[in-house]
Amino acid sequence: MTHIVFLDRATLPVELPNLPHPHRWTDYAQTSSSEIIPRLQQAQIAITNKVAFNQETLAALPNLKLIAV
């Protein structure tokens, strides 16, 4: 099952559509840079509006397949 994590939901106050495939969805209102890796450790998809990723962060997340901005 795909795990999707929205890292900064509070920054995008719009309704998002329901996804038609099986998934697990986790929302966080805000995410600091030190929280990115622990929150995305098991995720395949990250959604972010303001949270920035660097090369070290991406290297530590081998399960991550997609970042939606």
LINGI-V708404 format. One record per pair of residues at least 4 apart in sequence whose ideal C-beta (glycine too) atoms are under 7 Angstrom apart, sorted by the first residue. I is the first residue (numbers start at 1). J is the second residue. If there is no record, write none. Layout:
[[I,J] [I,J]]
This chain:
[[1,22] [1,23] [1,24] [2,21] [2,23] [2,44] [2,45] [3,24] [3,42] [3,43] [3,44] [4,23] [4,25] [4,43] [4,45] [4,47] [5,26] [5,39] [5,40] [5,43] [5,46] [6,27] [6,28] [6,47] [7,28] [7,31] [7,36] [7,39] [7,46] [7,47] [7,48] [7,51] [8,28] [8,30] [8,31] [8,48] [8,49] [8,50] [8,51] [9,27] [9,28] [9,29] [10,29] [10,30] [11,49] [11,50] [12,49] [19,23] [28,39] [31,35] [31,36] [31,39] [31,51] [35,39] [36,40] [36,51] [36,57] [37,41] [37,57] [37,60] [37,61] [40,46] [40,61] [40,64] [42,63] [43,63] [43,64] [44,63] [44,64] [44,65] [45,65] [45,66] [45,68] [46,64] [46,67] [47,68] [48,67] [48,69] [53,57] [53,58] [53,67] [55,59] [56,60] [57,61]]
